[in-house]
Each structure stands twice: as structure tokens, then as C-alpha cells.
Amino acid sequence: MISRDNECKILYVSIFFFTPGLSHIVQLAALRVDGSKFCRYVKLKQAMSLEASKVTGIAVQHGKVYLHGQEMPTCTLQKCLEDFNEWLSTCENPVILIAHNAMFDATIFINACLNTNQYDTTSAKVAGFLDTLQVLKHYYPGKRNYKQSTLVLDILQTSYTAHDALEDCKSLCQLYEHTKKVNSMSTDRLLEFTFPCQYVKEKVIHDKQTKCNKNSLQHMIDNSVISKMMAGKIAGSGLSLRSLQFAYKREVQNGVKTLFQEKVGSKCRVTNC
């Protein structure tokens, strides 16, 4: 949760991306309550799938981005994030970025910042993120689903052009401001649905290391030495194949077992086998 030590400005942010194995930002948009807007399309080397293009109206061909057949001005991811940080500088105080299912977007965003050496600049301007998915689940329990488009239709009795980052921002702003007003939400209550940039950064780094660790265990999975689930637990605990080999060499009989049973807090590192 974000501390209330500093007064923060609220910004609505939406990131449209596609995932051909690794998520790539296609469009980054943000909106301030005063109406100030930010929107950039990002150059890509890979084409989007036909299915994704049909849903969104966005197509990528030879690095160019087309929206409903019209070519959109693009920039590199580096320039996009530099421009975004410059736009954030127009806010006097640190900002909270509001997004629907915010951890998903925040992970993609912070990963991009880390990959372009923009994290320090961004985290100095962004206090963290607020997840409207959790806010709306709390204040509107029992909905048929919690997709943003469904909630806008159910609560605001209107629709919008989904899968466009800027339109997502506008509708989310209306939905959030309506919910805040109707439920008289206090700042302290809202902060319960937030998380800081540092938390996301640590998650991104941990996820990358876990993926690397799990890849090192693939030979053991392929030969049915361990299951995929067990490999995930081992990798998530920070262990790789090299860690297991070292433990085995150190003590053939019980080295790996001892390593797995090592206490981390009140729990075993991997399993109490």
C-alpha cells in the first residue's frame, strides 16, 4: 500500500499490448482529471495476430501501426517512455496511476521502464498504482463479470470503444469518479487498493529469475524427474539446476532434501519431503 506521507495526484492510465510470447506495448495512454491527455503508439518489429487485429482494429505491418486502416504516428519505446516522463513532470506532486487490473498493466509498464533505463526517472514521479478492479469488486460485489466494458455498461449505462487505450482511460475515469462519489470513498480507504512501484519492480525481477531458473530445470521435467508444478515451486524459491547440483555434490544422500526443507520464515523453502 502507498503511504499517505505525500499528497498525490491521480492519473488514469491504460496500456494496450499484445503477447507473442513476451508482452510488447503497442499504445500507452494516460488522462488527468483536468482533461490533459497523453497518447503514443510504439513501433514494433513483430506483426499482431489476425485475431487480435480484428478485436482491436489495430494492425502492425513492417513496424508501422495502423488503426482501422489508418497509419498512426509511432515512436520507439524509449521515446514513448521519455515523453511520458516529461508529461508527468507537468504534475507538481507524485502521481498514482489508476488502471483496471492494475498489476497486469503495471508489470508490463515497469518491465518496459527497466529495459529502457527509465525506471529511476519514472519511479521519482509515480508513487504507485491503484487497482480499480479490486475497488469495484469491493463496492459492487456479485457482478456477472468485472471486465471494464461490462462495468461501464452496468453502472454507467453506457458503452465506449474498448481496446483503445485513450478511450479506456476516459471510461475508467468516469467509472472511478462515479464510484468514488456514490460511495463517499475516503483517501485512506482508496490507498488500501494501491501498491508502490518498488513492489512491482521486485515482482518483475523475481518473475524473470523464476523463468530463468525453471528453464534450467527443463531437462528434469522432460525426463519426468520432477513435475512442472514442482519445477515451478523450485524455481520460484530462487533455486536453479546449478543450486540442486551443488547441494547434491555437497551431500549425496540428503543434500537436495535439506535444501528443500530449509526454513524461510515459518515455511519450508520448497517442500517438507
N, C-alpha and C positions, 0 to 999 in steps of 0.2 A: 504494500500500500504506500502511496506517496504521502510524505509528511506535509503538514499544513504550515510549516515554518514560513514559507514564502507564498505570496499571493500569485496565483497562476491564471493565465488567460486560457480560454477554451478555443480549440480549433477542431473542426471536423475534417477527418482525412479518410481518403479511400484510395486503395491501390488495386489496380487491375493487373493481373499477371496470369501467365499460363505455365504449365508444368510438363515439359517434355523430359522428365527425369529430374530436372532441377528448376526451381521456380525463377522466372525472369520477369522483371517489372516491365509492363508494356505502357501503362499510364499511371501517373501519380497526380492526384488532385487533392486540394485542401480548400477549406472555406472558413472564413471568420464570421462571427455573428454580425459584424458591421457590413458584411457583403463583399469584403475583399477576397479575391479568388486566386488560386494558383492551379495551373494545369500544364503538364508536359507529357508528350509521347516520347518513348525511348526507342532508339534504333536497336534492331535485333538482327542476328545472323541467321537464326532458325525460323522457319515458317510455322505458323499456327496450324493446327489440325482443321480440317474442313468442318467438323462438328462444332468446334469452339468458335469458328468464324460465323457459322450460321446463328449461333446463340447470341453472340455479342455484336455482330456487324463489323467487327474488326478483323482485318486480314493483314498478314505480313508477307511481303514478297520482295526478295532481293534486299532485305534490310529496311525496306520502306513500309510505313504503316498506313493502311487505308481504312477509313471509317465509312461504311456504306458506299464503298467505291471511290470515295474522295481521298486523295492523298493528304495526310496530315503532316505538319511540320514536326520534325523529330530532332532529338539531340542525344548525345551519349549519356549513359547512366551517370557518369562522373559529373557532366554538366548539369544534368537534371537535379542531382542532389546538391550541387553547389548553388544553383539557382534557388532551390527550396530553402537552403540555409540563409541565403540573402533575403528571401521573402520573410522568413521567420524573424529576421533582425528588425523588421518594422514593428514587432511587438515589444513593448517596454519590458515585460516580465517573462519568465519562463512559461512555456505553454504545455497544456495537456492535450494530446491528440486523441480525439474520440473516434472510435471505429466499431463496427459491428463484428463480433467475434474477433476482438482486437488482438489477441495473442497470435492469431494466424497471420494477420497483416503485419503486426509488429515484428514478428520473426523474420519475414521476408525483407522488411524495411531495414531493420538493424543489421541483418546479414549483408545487405547491399552497402550500407554505410561502412561496415568493417572492410569490405572488399575494395572500397574506393578511398579508404583512409579519411572518411568523413565523420567517423563516429564521435571523436572528441569535439568537433565543432557542433555537431547535431545535439549531442547529449548536454552541451552547455546551454542550449536554447530550449530543449524539450525535457520537461520534468518527468514525463512518462505518458502512459496511455490509460484511457478509460474504456471499459468494455460495455457497450450498450446491450449486448446480448444478455449479459448477466443482470443488468439493470432491469430490462424488460421481462426477463424470466421471474424476477423478484416481484415486480409490481403488476404483472399480468400473467399469473400462473394459469396453467391448463389450456393454453392456446394450441391449436391443431399443429402448428409448427412455428418456429421462430426465425424463419427467413425474413430478411428486411422487407422485401416486397410484400410478403403476406401481412406483416405487422402494419405497414403503411396503409394497406387496403383495409384491414380490420379496425384499426384505431383511428386513422385519419379519414377513412372513407374516400381514398383517392389512390391513383396509381402514378407511376413515373417510369422513365426509361431506365430500366435496370441494366447492369453490366456496362454502364458508362460511369467512370469514376466521379466526375463532377456532379452528375445527376444523383449518384448515390450520396454524395456529401449533402446536397440540398435537401433530399428527402430525409436523411438521417438527422439533419439539423431541425427540421420541422417535427419529426417524431420525438426526438430527445427533449426539445424545448416544451412540447406539449405535455410529455410525461412528467417533466420536472415541475411544471406549473400545476397540473392536476393533482399531483401527489405531494406538493409542497416540500420537495426534497431539499434538505439542508446540505451545506458544503461538506460537513463531516460525514453525512450519510453517503454522499457521492464518492468521497475518497475511498470508501470501503471497496469500490469496484475498480480501483486503479492499481497499476503496478509500474515501477520505475524502469528506465532504460537499462540500468545495470543488471536488473534481473533478466531481461531479455537477452542482453549480451552474454551473460553466463550460460543461459539456455542454448543459445546458438553455438557457442564454443563446445559445450558439453555434447550437443547433438552431433557435431562434426567429429568429435573424438570417438563417440559411441559408434558412429558409422564406420570409421577407420578401424576400430577395434573389432567390430563384427565382420568386416571384410577379411581380416586376418584369420578369422575362425572358419571361413567358408569351407576349407578343405575338411575340417572336422564335421561340419554339417553334411557335406556331400557324401561322406563315408559313414554317416549315421552314428558317429561317436557321440555327438550331442544333438539335441533338437534345436530348431530355430528359436523356440521360446527360451531355452536355456542359454543359447548363444547371445540372445538379446539381454538377458539378465547379467551374464558375464561381462559383455561389452559395456552395458550401462553402469556397471560398478567401477569402470575405469581400467579393466583388465583386458589385455590382448593375448594373442598366442604366445608372444615372447614372455609375458608375465607367467603363463602356465608352464612354459618350458623351463624357465628359471626356477620356479617353485619345485618342479619335478626333479631337476638336477640337484637341487639343494637337499631334498629328502624324497627319495624314490617312493617310499611306502605311503607317506601321509602328507607330502608337501602341498599338493594341489588341494586336498581336503582341508588342511589347516588354513590355506589361503582363502578358500570359500567360506569357512566358518569364522574368519576374522571379524571381530565386532566393530561395527560402525554405528556409534551411538548405542542404542539398545537392540539393534538388529544385526543379523549376520550379513556379511558383505555380499554373498551370493545366495547360499543355501546352507541349511544345517544338515548336510548329507552325512 
